[in-house]
Structure formats: structure tokens, C-alpha cells
Amino acid sequence: MLRFILPSLIWTALVITLSVVPSSSVSIDEVQFRNVDKVAHFIMYSLMSLFWVIGLKRQNIYIGVRRRAFHITVIGTMLLSFAIELIQEEFLPTRGFEVLDLIANGIGCIFGILIFKIIYYNSYK
């Protein structure tokens, strides 16, 4: 099973790492777009949910997990998103809790699952 979810674990570790790096270390002064970080959140969580649903659907050891891959992915990524926002608020002085980040993460999560359904329409029903 690990071989199927390894990309998901690596991507999740990257998302967590980027989310807890102090914002003073991240310089986006060259970017002139407003709320460009929301686009980054959307992309990161789209890919994370896509990787997780692919990994959970491909594994054949736990059939219940395979059957509930969409629910597990949505609930897991949204709980992770909320936990990261709480950690940013409570423990990182240069970061804070943002509801718009949660919304961008949630939309990205749903989008990743929709991409999975489009790509693998007939393969994993």
C-alpha cells in the first residue's frame, strides 16, 4: 500500500512544510496580484487531494478504504487544512488564521477530486 500513497505522503509533507515556514522567509514582492497566495493554496490542495484519491483508489489491501476514498480524502485534507491554520494562528508569529485560505483549500480539494473523476472516469467506479 505504501507504494500507492508515497506520492501523497511526500506532497502532504511539502504542503505542511510550506505552510509552517515563517512568512518573512517567503518573499513575493515581485508578484503584483492581489491574493495570489489563495491561488497557491488552491493548487497545493488540488494536487494533494488528487494524489490521495489516486493512492487510496489504487491500493487493493483495504477495500473499505478504496470504496470511501473520496470521503477520506475530503475529510482528511480539510482537517489538515484547519489544523495548519490553527497552528499558524497559535504558534507562528508571522502567520495567522485566514478563513479565505480555508475556502481556497476546500475548493482546491473538491477540484482535485473532480479532476480525478474526469481522468479516471471508467477505471475506478
Secondary structure as UniProt FT lines:
FT   HELIX           2..20
FT   HELIX           23..25
FT   TURN            29..30
FT   TURN            34..35
FT   HELIX           36..58
FT   HELIX           63..67
FT   HELIX           69..91
FT   TURN            93..94
FT   HELIX           99..119
FT   TURN            120..123
//
